[in-house]
């Protein structure tokens, strides 16, 4: 099994780096030990400076603490490197969650995802599609597109160039986002009701320390509901605003979600995204783990909260197919 994971990771990541055997770099000693036990080249961030430059040209960066995302250290070590960032610290940096994310990374399909990203960017930027309907076993969402639509542009080329750094999420989603100048009237109008089998909770590295309890509490809520068998969540959206968030037994958590994501943002969707990692088998996903890789399950996800003034809460709805009109 150890050798199997190594082979799968090398096959998955080869298109990104143009060659196998990237260097795995983290600030977690336990994760380094685990990676090395699986015959993967792994180093602590503090030890990277002593490596020859050619060993640092292709890097998978796995930060588990804020120190692991210090720009000045990273710039010094990896200025000319290809760097794929898997921001474990922004979700759940525990060893168990990190291992789960790495196993999903080994199953990921970067090539097909970026090809699909390019197709979606073309569709959305051309402006010919005015309405999207996402349908599936979990319900239906209608997305009406305004003339001006802001996108968080994803990767459309699979290979990283020397000196190019990219976060893992940019490979596996096409996200519509609000205009900063008119946050409460985004270029996408979302309406509908869906059930949500999973969530992911994130926060930005610049979130003030006094607010970091919010993403912690935001994860404890669904984590507890999942353990109690009270998923999927039932979501109602009107005009790109969450109107209801209920557990499977009908308990209302709308106000609590608003508090955790910053009530001043009024539960407006800060993201409406097409999720696109065809390598993931939804039946193998563990929704009890807070992982950035879970967001890539093919279908859609949408979010409230900016991750700085409150928790960024992604509601993940896989296996939803799009109808373009």
Backbone bond lengths (Angstrom), bond angles and torsions (degrees), N, CA, C in turn:
res aa  C-N    CA-C-N  psi(-1)  N-CA   C-N-CA  omega(-1)  CA-C   N-CA-C  phi
1 X - - - 1.458 - - 1.522 111.48 -
2 X 1.371 116.36 -36.58 1.460 119.27 179.75 1.518 110.48 -59.39
3 X 1.345 115.98 -47.21 1.451 119.73 -179.69 1.511 112.41 -67.12
4 X 1.335 116.80 -31.70 1.458 120.58 -179.71 1.522 110.78 -64.37
5 X 1.334 118.07 -42.81 1.463 120.83 178.98 1.520 110.57 -63.08
6 X 1.315 117.18 -41.91 1.465 120.84 179.11 1.522 110.71 -59.59
7 X 1.320 116.63 -46.22 1.466 120.87 -179.68 1.523 110.81 -63.14
8 X 1.327 116.89 -44.24 1.466 120.43 -178.61 1.526 111.54 -65.24
9 X 1.332 117.38 -40.97 1.462 119.98 177.95 1.521 111.07 -64.41
10 X 1.313 116.82 -42.80 1.466 119.98 179.55 1.522 110.86 -63.06
11 X 1.338 116.98 -41.87 1.462 120.16 178.91 1.525 111.40 -66.27
12 X 1.320 117.02 -40.97 1.460 121.02 -179.28 1.520 111.85 -65.91
13 X 1.330 116.98 -42.05 1.463 121.70 -172.26 1.524 113.90 -89.15
14 X 1.329 118.01 -14.92 1.468 120.42 -177.12 1.527 113.12 -55.14
15 X 1.340 120.63 -42.49 1.473 118.92 178.77 1.527 113.27 -63.78
16 X 1.321 117.18 -28.73 1.467 120.98 -178.87 1.521 110.86 -71.63
17 X 1.324 116.16 -41.19 1.459 120.93 -174.36 1.528 113.95 -103.31
18 X 1.326 117.04 -11.19 1.456 119.53 -178.98 1.507 113.83 80.14
19 X 1.323 116.92 2.41 1.461 122.15 179.45 1.522 108.20 -164.76
20 X 1.333 117.51 160.24 1.463 119.78 177.77 1.531 111.09 -80.13
21 X 1.306 115.31 -176.93 1.468 123.36 173.00 1.522 115.03 61.67
22 X 1.337 119.23 52.69 1.461 118.74 171.17 1.526 110.10 -68.94
23 X 1.300 115.44 162.70 1.457 121.78 177.29 1.526 108.66 -91.65
24 X 1.317 117.35 128.36 1.462 122.03 176.35 1.525 108.50 -93.69
25 X 1.319 116.06 123.86 1.465 121.50 -176.63 1.519 108.85 -124.28
26 X 1.328 116.59 130.86 1.456 121.63 -179.50 1.519 109.47 -147.37
27 X 1.324 115.73 168.19 1.463 120.81 174.92 1.526 110.92 -104.33
28 X 1.330 117.23 12.45 1.462 122.44 -179.42 1.526 110.61 -106.73
29 X 1.338 118.97 111.93 1.469 120.42 177.49 1.529 112.51 -58.51
30 X 1.329 117.17 -38.28 1.465 119.64 -179.50 1.526 111.44 -64.88
31 X 1.319 116.64 -37.65 1.461 119.64 179.50 1.526 110.72 -70.28
32 X 1.320 117.83 -37.53 1.465 120.65 175.18 1.525 109.91 -59.25
33 X 1.323 116.78 -45.84 1.465 121.05 179.38 1.523 110.73 -59.34
34 X 1.323 116.71 -44.02 1.464 120.75 -179.55 1.522 110.89 -64.79
35 X 1.320 117.51 -44.57 1.463 121.17 -179.85 1.528 111.07 -62.11
36 X 1.319 116.30 -44.07 1.468 119.58 179.76 1.522 111.43 -65.86
37 X 1.326 117.14 -33.22 1.465 120.52 176.76 1.522 111.28 -64.75
38 X 1.330 116.18 -20.76 1.464 121.45 176.92 1.534 111.23 -101.24
39 X 1.327 115.75 20.70 1.470 123.05 174.44 1.520 113.38 62.62
40 X 1.330 115.80 30.81 1.461 121.21 178.39 1.523 109.80 -105.63
41 X 1.330 115.90 140.11 1.457 120.37 179.09 1.515 110.46 -70.01
42 X 1.318 117.73 112.97 1.462 121.36 -174.79 1.520 110.34 -138.90
43 X 1.340 114.61 141.01 1.467 120.89 179.40 1.519 109.73 -140.33
44 X 1.330 114.62 150.49 1.449 119.96 168.93 1.518 109.40 -70.82
45 X 1.315 115.93 147.11 1.456 120.49 179.36 1.519 111.24 -56.39
46 X 1.317 117.29 -37.52 1.466 120.86 -178.64 1.526 112.61 -66.14
47 X 1.328 117.22 -19.40 1.469 120.55 -176.20 1.523 113.34 -100.80
48 X 1.325 116.96 -3.14 1.464 120.71 -173.66 1.520 112.32 -68.93
49 X 1.323 117.38 -32.54 1.468 120.66 -175.20 1.521 112.15 -57.29
50 X 1.321 117.67 -28.75 1.458 120.71 -178.20 1.511 114.48 -81.97
51 X 1.330 117.91 -5.62 1.460 120.58 -179.55 1.521 110.82 -81.49
52 X 1.337 117.82 146.48 1.469 119.15 174.29 1.522 110.76 -62.58
53 X 1.323 115.79 152.90 1.461 120.90 -172.81 1.525 112.40 -58.98
54 X 1.329 117.98 -36.79 1.462 119.46 -177.27 1.526 112.39 -66.15
55 X 1.342 117.07 -22.86 1.462 120.09 177.84 1.524 111.79 -78.09
56 X 1.338 116.21 -11.40 1.466 120.89 -177.00 1.525 112.12 -108.00
57 X 1.313 117.85 13.14 1.468 118.44 -173.42 1.524 112.53 -78.56
58 X 1.345 118.20 -26.28 1.468 122.62 178.50 1.524 108.65 -127.62
59 X 1.326 116.74 114.01 1.463 120.59 -169.30 1.526 111.25 -131.58
60 X 1.328 116.07 133.41 1.465 122.41 166.00 1.520 106.23 -103.16
61 X 1.320 116.35 111.84 1.462 121.87 -175.62 1.520 109.38 -95.99
62 X 1.340 116.15 126.48 1.459 122.80 -174.23 1.530 110.01 -124.35
63 X 1.327 118.81 71.92 1.465 120.36 -177.90 1.524 111.64 -73.70
64 X 1.332 115.56 135.51 1.467 120.96 177.95 1.525 112.05 -116.94
65 X 1.333 117.67 -4.47 1.463 122.36 176.21 1.521 108.26 -136.55
66 X 1.320 116.37 166.15 1.462 119.75 178.64 1.520 111.32 -62.87
67 X 1.336 117.16 -33.61 1.468 119.87 178.27 1.521 111.09 -60.78
68 X 1.332 116.17 -29.87 1.453 120.00 179.64 1.509 113.56 -70.07
69 X 1.328 117.34 -8.43 1.463 121.44 177.91 1.525 111.69 -113.99
70 X 1.320 117.56 20.70 1.461 120.97 177.48 1.526 109.50 -65.56
71 X 1.338 116.48 114.19 1.460 120.17 -174.19 1.525 111.60 -59.96
72 X 1.310 117.69 -40.20 1.461 120.24 -174.96 1.526 111.45 -66.22
73 X 1.320 117.04 -38.87 1.466 119.66 176.63 1.524 110.40 -67.25
74 X 1.320 116.02 -45.16 1.461 119.34 -178.68 1.521 111.65 -63.99
75 X 1.323 116.85 -40.78 1.465 120.76 178.65 1.523 110.66 -61.84
76 X 1.307 116.00 -39.15 1.466 119.86 -179.21 1.532 111.09 -67.42
77 X 1.324 116.50 -40.19 1.460 120.14 -175.27 1.533 113.22 -82.56
78 X 1.343 117.63 -34.37 1.465 120.79 -166.48 1.521 113.54 -128.10
79 X 1.306 117.77 29.52 1.466 120.78 -174.53 1.526 112.74 -54.66
80 X 1.314 118.44 -42.10 1.462 120.69 -178.31 1.514 114.04 -104.64
81 X 1.325 116.95 15.04 1.461 121.31 -173.78 1.525 112.39 -92.79
82 X 1.321 114.88 157.70 1.467 120.91 165.22 1.526 106.42 -85.70
83 X 1.336 116.75 123.64 1.468 119.71 -174.51 1.529 110.08 -128.79
84 X 1.315 115.65 121.11 1.460 122.35 171.60 1.524 107.48 -101.05
85 X 1.342 116.59 118.21 1.462 121.46 -175.59 1.524 109.62 -99.58
86 X 1.326 115.64 123.34 1.461 122.01 173.20 1.527 106.10 -111.16
87 X 1.335 118.56 97.36 1.472 121.68 -168.47 1.526 112.78 -78.53
88 X 1.314 116.35 73.46 1.459 120.72 -179.26 1.519 111.56 -57.54
89 X 1.332 117.12 -35.83 1.464 121.98 -177.50 1.518 112.04 -61.37
90 X 1.315 117.99 -28.26 1.464 120.93 -177.63 1.521 112.55 -76.99
91 X 1.333 117.30 -13.39 1.461 122.33 -178.04 1.530 108.42 -120.60
92 X 1.310 118.38 -105.58 1.464 122.18 175.66 1.521 107.89 -120.17
93 X 1.347 118.03 110.43 1.462 120.38 -176.23 1.527 114.21 -87.41
94 X 1.326 118.23 8.31 1.463 119.77 -179.14 1.525 110.40 -63.21
95 X 1.322 116.02 159.35 1.464 120.24 -179.83 1.526 110.68 -61.50
96 X 1.323 117.06 -42.23 1.464 120.39 -177.85 1.528 111.13 -62.02
97 X 1.339 116.54 -45.22 1.467 119.97 179.40 1.521 111.16 -68.08
98 X 1.328 117.00 -35.32 1.465 120.89 178.60 1.523 110.90 -64.09
99 X 1.324 116.47 -42.58 1.463 120.92 178.64 1.532 110.36 -63.85
100 X 1.310 116.02 -42.82 1.467 120.37 177.20 1.527 110.39 -58.19
101 X 1.330 117.05 -46.43 1.467 120.89 -178.96 1.520 111.48 -63.87
102 X 1.316 117.65 -38.69 1.463 120.45 179.26 1.525 111.27 -66.61
103 X 1.312 117.33 -36.05 1.463 119.55 176.47 1.524 111.29 -66.12
104 X 1.338 117.30 -37.17 1.465 119.38 174.89 1.524 110.95 -69.06
105 X 1.317 116.70 -36.10 1.463 120.39 176.85 1.527 110.28 -58.73
106 X 1.328 116.29 -38.69 1.463 120.92 -179.44 1.526 112.28 -66.61
107 X 1.326 117.15 -22.79 1.466 121.16 179.38 1.522 113.02 -95.18
108 X 1.316 117.55 -5.02 1.462 121.52 -171.93 1.526 112.00 -73.79
109 X 1.324 114.69 149.80 1.466 121.77 -178.72 1.527 108.69 -117.70
110 X 1.324 116.15 90.93 1.457 121.73 -175.70 1.528 112.03 -69.41
111 X 1.310 117.51 -37.27 1.466 120.53 -175.64 1.523 111.48 -65.94
112 X 1.326 116.87 -52.71 1.462 119.34 -179.80 1.524 111.42 -65.04
113 X 1.330 116.83 -34.44 1.469 119.88 179.81 1.523 111.16 -63.89
114 X 1.324 117.45 -46.10 1.465 119.19 -178.29 1.526 111.55 -69.28
115 X 1.322 117.41 -33.22 1.468 119.45 174.40 1.528 110.66 -62.92
116 X 1.317 115.83 -42.81 1.463 119.97 178.65 1.529 110.86 -67.60
117 X 1.330 116.47 -36.83 1.469 119.89 175.93 1.524 110.94 -57.66
118 X 1.325 115.65 -45.48 1.468 120.17 -179.10 1.526 110.92 -60.78
119 X 1.319 116.36 -39.27 1.468 120.22 178.66 1.525 110.62 -63.59
120 X 1.324 117.10 -43.93 1.461 120.92 -178.99 1.527 111.77 -68.18
121 X 1.315 116.99 -40.79 1.468 119.60 178.08 1.523 110.04 -59.81
122 X 1.334 116.61 -42.86 1.461 120.66 178.32 1.526 110.99 -60.69
123 X 1.316 116.73 -44.41 1.469 120.95 -179.72 1.522 111.08 -62.15
124 X 1.328 116.65 -46.90 1.463 120.35 -173.79 1.522 112.68 -76.19
125 X 1.336 117.19 -33.40 1.466 119.16 -178.22 1.521 112.43 -79.74
126 X 1.322 117.85 -26.72 1.466 119.66 179.16 1.523 112.06 -67.90
127 X 1.319 117.25 -25.96 1.455 121.10 175.41 1.511 115.38 77.19
128 X 1.332 117.48 10.49 1.465 119.37 -178.76 1.528 111.92 -82.92
129 X 1.324 116.51 -24.25 1.465 120.72 178.20 1.520 108.89 -89.47
130 X 1.306 116.60 125.89 1.465 121.28 -178.04 1.523 113.05 -107.51
131 X 1.314 115.92 -11.54 1.466 118.46 -175.19 1.523 109.56 -152.14
132 X 1.321 115.26 133.60 1.455 122.29 174.65 1.520 108.22 -119.03
133 X 1.311 116.22 137.52 1.460 120.71 173.52 1.524 107.40 -122.97
134 X 1.315 115.86 120.43 1.461 121.46 178.53 1.525 108.44 -102.03
135 X 1.335 115.69 120.72 1.460 121.33 -175.91 1.523 110.17 -125.43
136 X 1.319 114.41 149.21 1.448 119.90 176.08 1.513 110.57 -179.98
137 X 1.328 115.10 -171.44 1.462 120.06 -178.24 1.520 112.52 -64.03
138 X 1.339 116.80 -20.54 1.465 120.03 -176.86 1.524 113.31 -92.60
139 X 1.324 118.41 0.40 1.453 120.02 178.19 1.516 112.47 129.68
140 X 1.315 115.90 -154.55 1.463 121.02 -175.41 1.525 110.36 -147.83
141 X 1.332 115.76 134.55 1.460 122.26 173.48 1.518 108.93 -124.76
142 X 1.311 115.67 136.51 1.460 121.86 174.57 1.522 108.67 -107.27
143 X 1.325 116.36 130.45 1.462 122.06 179.69 1.524 108.24 -121.22
144 X 1.319 116.51 112.05 1.459 122.12 175.68 1.520 108.48 -93.73
145 X 1.326 116.58 129.34 1.458 121.93 -174.87 1.520 110.24 -100.30
146 X 1.320 115.66 128.95 1.456 120.76 175.94 1.526 109.80 -80.98
147 X 1.327 115.54 171.45 1.465 120.02 -179.11 1.521 111.08 -61.67
148 X 1.335 116.18 -38.89 1.461 119.58 177.25 1.521 108.55 -102.63
149 X 1.319 115.74 118.80 1.456 122.23 -178.70 1.521 108.78 -128.33
150 X 1.322 116.82 125.09 1.462 121.20 179.25 1.520 109.68 -96.86
151 X 1.330 115.46 131.79 1.457 121.71 179.31 1.518 110.38 -117.40
152 X 1.326 116.00 143.25 1.452 121.20 165.39 1.529 105.19 -89.43
153 X 1.317 115.82 96.70 1.462 120.53 -167.33 1.527 111.46 -62.51
154 X 1.326 116.51 128.26 1.461 121.15 -179.68 1.522 111.26 -85.05
155 X 1.318 114.87 178.40 1.458 120.26 171.14 1.523 109.11 -70.34
156 X 1.315 116.33 129.89 1.462 120.99 173.05 1.528 111.20 -115.57
157 X 1.317 117.10 -5.00 1.464 123.34 172.16 1.518 107.48 -119.75
158 X 1.308 117.04 129.52 1.458 119.26 -172.41 1.526 112.56 -73.28
159 X 1.329 117.85 -35.72 1.454 120.57 -173.25 1.516 113.57 -83.23
160 X 1.328 116.05 133.61 1.456 121.04 172.77 1.521 109.77 -81.23
161 X 1.318 116.38 145.12 1.457 121.99 175.36 1.521 109.68 -92.24
162 X 1.329 118.63 157.54 1.467 119.91 174.82 1.527 110.77 -55.43
163 X 1.316 115.96 131.72 1.455 121.07 -178.22 1.517 114.09 85.68
164 X 1.336 117.34 -0.13 1.467 121.10 -178.59 1.527 109.89 -97.62
165 X 1.323 115.32 130.61 1.460 122.18 177.19 1.519 108.53 -115.34
166 X 1.323 116.73 139.98 1.468 119.25 179.62 1.524 109.91 -146.47
167 X 1.331 115.89 141.70 1.458 121.86 175.32 1.521 109.91 -81.47
168 X 1.316 115.93 146.67 1.457 121.98 -174.83 1.526 112.15 -57.47
169 X 1.339 116.88 -36.91 1.457 119.85 -176.41 1.511 114.11 -62.35
170 X 1.330 117.65 -26.25 1.461 120.75 -177.46 1.524 112.62 -70.00
171 X 1.326 116.98 -14.48 1.465 120.69 177.41 1.531 112.02 -84.43
172 X 1.324 117.47 -22.75 1.460 119.44 -165.32 1.526 114.96 -124.40
173 X 1.325 118.07 21.01 1.459 119.01 174.03 1.517 110.74 -156.51
174 X 1.329 115.43 151.04 1.456 123.59 172.64 1.521 105.29 -118.06
175 X 1.324 117.09 107.10 1.459 121.04 -169.26 1.521 112.10 -108.50
176 X 1.319 115.28 128.11 1.459 122.00 167.94 1.526 107.56 -88.36
177 X 1.332 116.84 132.98 1.463 121.49 -175.20 1.527 109.89 -131.93
178 X 1.337 117.84 159.12 1.466 119.99 179.86 1.525 111.94 -71.35
179 X 1.306 114.90 156.51 1.459 122.14 169.99 1.527 107.52 -76.02
180 X 1.338 117.10 127.67 1.462 120.29 -178.66 1.522 112.66 -57.30
181 X 1.327 116.75 -28.69 1.462 120.06 -177.74 1.526 112.57 -82.96
182 X 1.327 117.16 -11.94 1.464 120.10 179.82 1.522 108.28 -146.60
183 X 1.327 115.03 60.93 1.463 121.92 -171.45 1.526 112.57 -56.09
184 X 1.319 117.30 -40.17 1.459 120.87 -172.41 1.531 113.34 -82.50
185 X 1.331 116.88 2.41 1.469 120.67 176.61 1.531 108.76 -134.62
186 X 1.342 117.19 69.14 1.469 119.70 -177.14 1.520 112.16 -64.86
187 X 1.337 115.10 164.37 1.460 120.87 -178.11 1.512 113.84 -77.08
188 X 1.322 117.35 7.80 1.460 122.88 176.83 1.531 107.46 -129.38
189 X 1.315 116.14 130.48 1.463 121.57 178.96 1.523 107.24 -110.23
190 X 1.322 115.84 110.72 1.462 121.71 -173.00 1.523 109.57 -106.36
191 X 1.328 115.37 131.96 1.461 121.78 177.01 1.525 109.30 -140.85
192 X 1.324 115.89 144.89 1.454 119.56 175.21 1.510 113.15 145.08
193 X 1.326 114.61 -178.95 1.458 122.21 178.66 1.525 108.51 -132.03
194 X 1.327 115.42 132.38 1.465 120.78 179.88 1.524 109.64 -141.48
195 X 1.314 114.93 159.82 1.457 121.47 169.07 1.521 108.20 -100.36
196 X 1.315 116.11 145.33 1.456 122.27 -173.73 1.527 109.63 -122.09
197 X 1.340 118.33 112.12 1.462 119.69 -179.89 1.520 114.15 -79.75
198 X 1.355 117.40 -17.17 1.458 118.76 -176.65 1.509 113.06 -152.81
199 X 1.317 115.96 157.24 1.459 122.35 175.62 1.523 108.73 -133.67
200 X 1.321 114.85 162.64 1.466 121.93 170.65 1.523 106.90 -135.18
201 X 1.314 116.33 139.46 1.462 122.18 -177.50 1.518 108.42 -118.51
202 X 1.342 115.93 128.44 1.462 119.96 -178.13 1.519 110.45 -134.37
203 X 1.322 114.37 160.91 1.464 120.29 170.86 1.517 108.29 -143.42
204 X 1.325 115.99 154.85 1.455 122.59 -177.72 1.524 109.99 -84.99
205 X 1.316 115.85 152.98 1.467 119.40 -179.35 1.518 112.60 -63.74
206 X 1.338 118.23 -21.01 1.462 119.92 -179.83 1.529 112.16 -91.83
207 X 1.321 118.07 6.09 1.467 119.63 175.67 1.523 109.18 -60.04
208 X 1.330 118.69 129.80 1.470 120.98 178.56 1.530 111.18 -58.97
209 X 1.331 115.80 144.27 1.463 120.42 -177.68 1.521 112.62 -55.43
210 X 1.339 116.19 -35.50 1.464 118.89 -176.45 1.524 112.96 -70.70
211 X 1.340 116.99 -8.56 1.464 120.29 179.44 1.530 113.33 -107.08
212 X 1.319 117.87 -4.39 1.467 119.61 -174.33 1.532 112.91 -67.35
213 X 1.333 116.75 -12.91 1.467 118.64 174.73 1.531 111.04 -68.19
214 X 1.341 117.36 -21.80 1.468 120.14 -176.83 1.528 112.30 -66.94
215 X 1.352 119.84 -50.88 1.471 117.59 176.55 1.522 112.91 -64.36
216 X 1.329 117.10 -31.57 1.469 119.34 176.38 1.523 110.40 -61.84
217 X 1.324 116.10 -49.00 1.468 120.55 178.37 1.528 111.16 -65.74
218 X 1.334 115.72 -36.57 1.467 119.41 -178.75 1.521 111.27 -63.17
219 X 1.337 117.99 -33.57 1.461 119.66 176.87 1.520 111.35 -77.99
220 X 1.319 117.58 -35.55 1.463 120.26 -179.41 1.522 111.67 -59.84
221 X 1.336 116.73 -31.13 1.467 120.14 -179.73 1.528 111.81 -63.75
222 X 1.341 120.57 -60.72 1.471 119.07 179.54 1.518 112.65 -67.14
223 X 1.330 117.09 -32.75 1.464 119.50 178.73 1.528 110.26 -57.63
224 X 1.337 115.52 -44.88 1.459 119.23 178.94 1.516 112.47 -66.58
225 X 1.330 116.52 -41.12 1.462 120.15 -179.86 1.526 111.65 -64.88
226 X 1.329 116.62 -38.81 1.468 120.18 178.10 1.526 110.22 -63.17
227 X 1.334 116.53 -44.85 1.468 120.36 179.91 1.520 111.33 -62.61
228 X 1.333 116.51 -31.93 1.464 121.25 -178.97 1.529 112.49 -86.48
229 X 1.333 117.15 1.07 1.460 120.42 179.93 1.514 113.56 72.31
230 X 1.344 116.78 30.74 1.473 120.80 -175.22 1.530 112.16 -107.27
231 X 1.316 116.18 20.99 1.469 122.42 171.40 1.517 107.29 -103.88
232 X 1.343 118.28 157.81 1.464 128.60 6.92 1.526 112.49 -77.87
233 X 1.340 114.66 158.08 1.450 120.40 171.32 1.524 109.53 -74.29
234 X 1.311 115.52 150.96 1.465 121.44 175.91 1.522 107.83 -111.50
235 X 1.333 115.80 121.32 1.463 122.42 -171.37 1.524 110.10 -118.18
236 X 1.323 115.46 135.93 1.464 121.14 171.64 1.528 108.05 -121.21
237 X 1.337 115.81 129.95 1.463 122.02 -179.54 1.524 108.98 -122.89
238 X 1.331 115.58 133.49 1.463 121.54 174.68 1.520 109.09 -132.84
239 X 1.322 115.93 125.69 1.471 121.61 178.24 1.530 111.89 50.53
240 X 1.336 114.98 47.42 1.471 122.77 175.90 1.524 113.05 63.64
241 X 1.317 116.89 28.07 1.462 121.99 178.30 1.529 108.94 -131.94
242 X 1.345 115.96 132.16 1.456 119.15 174.97 1.523 109.33 -65.96
243 X 1.309 116.41 123.85 1.461 121.11 178.50 1.524 112.08 -103.81
244 X 1.330 116.19 -31.53 1.461 119.80 178.73 1.517 109.88 -146.54
245 X 1.326 115.16 137.16 1.459 122.46 169.82 1.523 106.16 -131.12
246 X 1.313 116.54 110.16 1.462 121.03 -177.20 1.527 110.52 -125.10
247 X 1.313 115.19 148.39 1.458 120.31 173.43 1.525 109.39 -75.22
248 X 1.320 116.36 172.59 1.466 120.55 -177.68 1.524 111.94 -61.50
249 X 1.343 117.23 -26.59 1.462 120.50 179.45 1.523 112.66 -93.40
250 X 1.353 117.01 9.01 1.454 120.77 172.20 1.511 116.60 94.43
251 X 1.331 119.06 -3.13 1.465 120.68 178.82 1.525 110.02 -66.06
252 X 1.326 116.38 137.44 1.469 122.50 -173.65 1.528 110.23 -94.33
253 X 1.341 116.36 120.51 1.463 121.85 179.10 1.528 111.90 -117.07
254 X 1.319 116.44 17.70 1.465 120.11 -175.81 1.518 111.75 -60.13
255 X 1.316 117.38 -49.14 1.464 120.43 -177.86 1.522 111.38 -64.10
256 X 1.319 117.11 -38.01 1.462 120.25 -179.87 1.528 110.72 -66.16
257 X 1.319 117.37 -41.09 1.464 120.70 176.06 1.524 110.01 -61.64
258 X 1.324 117.25 -40.85 1.458 120.84 177.41 1.513 112.60 -61.85
259 X 1.319 116.68 -42.00 1.468 120.73 179.23 1.526 111.14 -64.74
260 X 1.316 117.26 -44.23 1.464 121.33 -175.84 1.523 112.46 -71.00
261 X 1.325 117.28 -27.87 1.469 121.28 -177.24 1.524 113.04 -97.17
262 X 1.317 117.16 4.89 1.470 126.23 -178.05 1.527 110.06 90.24
263 X 1.324 116.77 103.56 1.469 120.21 -176.68 1.522 113.72 -60.15
264 X 1.328 117.84 -23.61 1.464 119.87 179.88 1.527 112.28 -67.08
265 X 1.325 116.99 -19.38 1.469 120.61 177.69 1.527 112.17 -86.47
266 X 1.318 116.69 -4.90 1.470 123.53 168.17 1.527 114.22 57.42
267 X 1.335 116.83 29.98 1.463 121.55 177.47 1.527 113.60 58.86
268 X 1.334 116.66 25.41 1.464 121.25 172.18 1.531 108.73 -70.40
269 X 1.316 117.07 139.95 1.464 120.30 178.31 1.523 109.86 -68.95
270 X 1.320 116.70 115.61 1.464 121.00 177.31 1.527 111.09 -85.40
271 X 1.315 115.84 -4.31 1.468 120.70 -177.59 1.522 108.74 -159.79
272 X 1.322 115.00 134.53 1.462 122.10 170.00 1.521 105.67 -131.34
273 X 1.328 117.02 109.00 1.463 120.08 -166.79 1.522 112.72 -125.80
274 X 1.321 113.94 145.25 1.458 122.09 167.22 1.522 107.01 -90.34
275 X 1.320 116.87 122.02 1.467 121.91 -179.28 1.517 109.32 -91.42
276 X 1.332 116.27 141.86 1.456 116.30 -165.58 1.525 113.30 -153.39
277 X 1.327 117.13 67.76 1.461 120.33 172.05 1.521 107.90 -122.01
278 X 1.345 117.20 91.06 1.463 119.85 -174.03 1.521 113.74 -66.89
279 X 1.327 117.58 -10.78 1.457 119.45 179.38 1.516 114.04 -77.40
280 X 1.335 117.02 -14.99 1.462 120.26 -176.89 1.522 111.27 -87.98
281 X 1.318 115.52 133.76 1.458 122.66 172.90 1.527 106.95 -95.42
282 X 1.331 116.67 115.11 1.469 120.60 -175.26 1.525 111.26 -56.42
283 X 1.321 117.41 -33.75 1.470 120.19 -177.99 1.522 112.02 -66.99
284 X 1.335 117.63 -16.60 1.464 121.18 179.63 1.521 113.16 -97.13
285 X 1.332 117.93 -0.96 1.459 120.53 -178.83 1.522 110.44 -79.42
286 X 1.320 114.95 143.92 1.463 121.99 178.64 1.523 107.86 -111.36
287 X 1.319 116.33 104.13 1.462 120.43 -176.60 1.519 112.27 -74.29
288 X 1.325 118.28 -6.63 1.462 120.23 176.33 1.522 112.09 -82.70
289 X 1.342 116.80 -0.40 1.465 122.22 177.83 1.522 108.80 -109.52
290 X 1.318 116.51 132.27 1.466 121.67 178.49 1.524 108.57 -87.82
291 X 1.325 115.88 93.38 1.465 121.12 -173.59 1.518 111.49 -128.65
292 X 1.333 115.99 137.30 1.460 121.08 175.36 1.524 110.96 -61.62
293 X 1.321 118.34 -29.79 1.464 120.30 -178.57 1.525 111.96 -68.60
294 X 1.326 117.94 -28.47 1.469 119.92 178.40 1.523 112.05 -60.27
295 X 1.335 116.82 -30.86 1.466 120.75 -179.40 1.522 112.43 -60.50
296 X 1.337 116.54 -25.69 1.455 119.97 -174.87 1.510 114.95 -79.87
297 X 1.333 118.03 -3.71 1.467 120.33 179.90 1.525 109.87 -54.05
298 X 1.310 117.54 126.47 1.469 121.00 -172.66 1.520 111.44 -56.52
299 X 1.323 114.29 128.23 1.451 122.08 -176.48 1.511 108.25 148.94
300 X 1.328 116.70 -126.87 1.461 120.71 177.97 1.525 109.75 -139.27
301 X 1.312 115.47 161.20 1.459 120.82 163.35 1.517 108.24 -147.38
302 X 1.302 115.38 154.54 1.462 121.23 178.91 1.520 107.62 -140.19
303 X 1.342 115.74 159.24 1.462 118.25 -169.54 1.512 112.15 -143.21
304 X 1.341 114.15 154.76 1.459 122.93 168.04 1.522 107.65 -123.31
305 X 1.343 116.34 155.56 1.454 120.79 178.69 1.509 112.22 85.91
306 X 1.350 115.77 138.40 1.465 119.60 -174.54 1.523 114.34 -94.05
307 X 1.336 118.70 -2.28 1.455 120.82 178.74 1.510 114.46 78.31
308 X 1.324 117.56 -0.41 1.468 122.30 179.19 1.524 110.34 -117.36
309 X 1.320 116.27 -51.35 1.461 121.03 178.31 1.526 111.74 -93.59
310 X 1.297 116.62 -6.12 1.459 123.03 177.93 1.511 109.20 -169.35
311 X 1.316 116.54 173.49 1.465 120.35 178.94 1.528 110.47 -64.72
312 X 1.330 115.61 143.82 1.467 121.84 171.09 1.520 106.16 -93.89
313 X 1.328 116.45 113.72 1.461 121.86 -172.58 1.524 109.01 -112.84
314 X 1.325 116.08 110.40 1.464 122.34 178.31 1.521 109.72 -94.36
315 X 1.307 116.06 129.24 1.460 122.86 174.21 1.530 107.25 -103.55
316 X 1.333 116.34 119.17 1.464 121.81 -169.66 1.525 110.02 -105.00
317 X 1.323 115.20 127.09 1.464 121.75 -176.84 1.531 108.60 -130.02
318 X 1.328 118.26 90.74 1.466 120.76 -175.52 1.522 112.81 -77.01
319 X 1.319 113.90 169.22 1.474 122.36 172.84 1.517 113.26 59.78
320 X 1.332 116.37 33.53 1.465 121.29 175.11 1.525 107.92 -101.00
321 X 1.311 116.58 129.33 1.458 122.00 -179.17 1.523 110.03 -101.83
322 X 1.329 115.76 144.21 1.463 120.99 -176.39 1.522 111.31 -96.19
323 X 1.330 115.12 137.29 1.460 122.97 169.53 1.516 106.80 -113.61
324 X 1.346 117.43 123.62 1.460 122.11 -176.65 1.519 109.86 -101.17
325 X 1.337 116.18 131.44 1.465 119.19 177.71 1.514 110.14 -135.23
